Amino acid sequence: MTRRPDQVEQFSLTDLANLRSNLIHASIDNRQAAEILTLFLVGRGYGVDSEKVPEAVIRLERLAASPESMQAEIERVAMVM
């Protein structure tokens, strides 16, 4: 299946597991978690909707961050460059 140019890629389970591990680290606050999510996306060539990132972090915490829910939140905040 070919990805459209305006579509966020399907991230590997390893990438999502690493992101989840970084986000649930006990000593970070929501601002730091938002920065981690932003860096994850920017490091992969995406822009981010900075207004949606803090809300996405909260949703990821509430949804227990399954790979499917993480992918959906990433797609919501990522901007294809």
C-alpha positions as a Markdown table, in Angstrom:
| # | Residue | x | y | z |
|---|---|---|---|---|
| 1 | Met | 0.0 | 0.0 | 0.0 |
| 2 | Thr | 1.4 | 3.4 | -1.0 |
| 3 | Arg | 1.3 | 6.3 | 1.4 |
| 4 | Arg | -0.2 | 9.5 | 0.1 |
| 5 | Pro | 2.2 | 12.5 | 0.3 |
| 6 | Asp | -0.1 | 14.2 | 2.9 |
| 7 | Gln | -0.4 | 11.1 | 5.1 |
| 8 | Val | 1.5 | 10.4 | 8.3 |
| 9 | Glu | 3.5 | 7.2 | 8.1 |
| 10 | Gln | 2.6 | 4.1 | 10.1 |
| 11 | Phe | 5.2 | 4.1 | 12.8 |
| 12 | Ser | 6.8 | 0.8 | 13.9 |
| 13 | Leu | 5.8 | -0.9 | 17.1 |
| 14 | Thr | 9.4 | -0.3 | 18.3 |
| 15 | Asp | 9.2 | 3.4 | 17.7 |
| 16 | Leu | 5.9 | 3.7 | 19.4 |
| 17 | Ala | 7.1 | 1.6 | 22.4 |
| 18 | Asn | 10.1 | 3.8 | 22.7 |
| 19 | Leu | 8.0 | 6.9 | 22.6 |
| 20 | Arg | 5.6 | 5.5 | 25.1 |
| 21 | Ser | 8.4 | 4.6 | 27.5 |
| 22 | Asn | 9.8 | 8.2 | 27.2 |
| 23 | Leu | 6.3 | 9.7 | 27.8 |
| 24 | Ile | 5.5 | 7.6 | 30.9 |
| 25 | His | 8.8 | 8.3 | 32.6 |
| 26 | Ala | 7.8 | 9.2 | 36.2 |
| 27 | Ser | 9.9 | 12.4 | 36.5 |
| 28 | Ile | 8.6 | 14.4 | 33.6 |
| 29 | Asp | 5.6 | 16.8 | 33.6 |
| 30 | Asn | 3.1 | 17.4 | 30.7 |
| 31 | Arg | 5.2 | 20.2 | 29.2 |
| 32 | Gln | 8.2 | 17.9 | 29.0 |
| 33 | Ala | 6.1 | 15.1 | 27.6 |
| 34 | Ala | 4.8 | 17.5 | 24.9 |
| 35 | Glu | 8.4 | 18.4 | 24.1 |
| 36 | Ile | 9.2 | 14.7 | 23.7 |
| 37 | Leu | 6.3 | 14.1 | 21.4 |
| 38 | Thr | 7.3 | 17.2 | 19.4 |
| 39 | Leu | 10.9 | 16.0 | 19.1 |
| 40 | Phe | 9.7 | 12.5 | 18.0 |
| 41 | Leu | 7.8 | 14.0 | 15.1 |
| 42 | Val | 10.3 | 16.7 | 14.1 |
| 43 | Gly | 13.1 | 14.1 | 14.2 |
| 44 | Arg | 11.1 | 12.2 | 11.6 |
| 45 | Gly | 10.5 | 15.2 | 9.3 |
| 46 | Tyr | 7.1 | 16.3 | 10.5 |
| 47 | Gly | 5.9 | 19.6 | 11.7 |
| 48 | Val | 3.5 | 19.7 | 14.7 |
| 49 | Asp | 0.4 | 21.5 | 15.6 |
| 50 | Ser | 1.7 | 23.0 | 18.9 |
| 51 | Glu | -1.7 | 23.8 | 20.2 |
| 52 | Lys | -2.8 | 20.1 | 19.9 |
| 53 | Val | 0.4 | 18.5 | 21.4 |
| 54 | Pro | -0.4 | 19.1 | 25.1 |
| 55 | Glu | -3.9 | 17.6 | 24.6 |
| 56 | Ala | -2.5 | 14.7 | 22.7 |
| 57 | Val | -0.1 | 13.9 | 25.6 |
| 58 | Ile | -3.0 | 13.9 | 28.1 |
| 59 | Arg | -5.0 | 11.6 | 25.8 |
| 60 | Leu | -2.1 | 9.2 | 25.5 |
| 61 | Glu | -1.9 | 9.0 | 29.2 |
| 62 | Arg | -5.6 | 8.4 | 29.5 |
| 63 | Leu | -5.8 | 5.8 | 26.7 |
| 64 | Ala | -3.0 | 3.7 | 28.2 |
| 65 | Ala | -1.1 | 4.4 | 25.0 |
| 66 | Ser | -1.9 | 1.4 | 22.9 |
| 67 | Pro | 0.0 | 1.4 | 19.6 |
| 68 | Glu | -3.3 | 2.2 | 17.8 |
| 69 | Ser | -4.2 | 5.1 | 20.0 |
| 70 | Met | -0.7 | 6.5 | 19.8 |
| 71 | Gln | -0.8 | 6.3 | 16.0 |
| 72 | Ala | -4.1 | 8.1 | 16.0 |
| 73 | Glu | -2.9 | 10.9 | 18.3 |
| 74 | Ile | 0.3 | 11.3 | 16.3 |
| 75 | Glu | -1.8 | 11.6 | 13.1 |
| 76 | Arg | -3.9 | 14.3 | 14.8 |
| 77 | Val | -0.9 | 16.5 | 15.7 |
| 78 | Ala | 1.6 | 15.8 | 12.9 |
| 79 | Met | 1.8 | 18.1 | 9.9 |
| 80 | Val | 3.3 | 16.6 | 6.8 |
| 81 | Met | 6.0 | 18.9 | 5.5 |
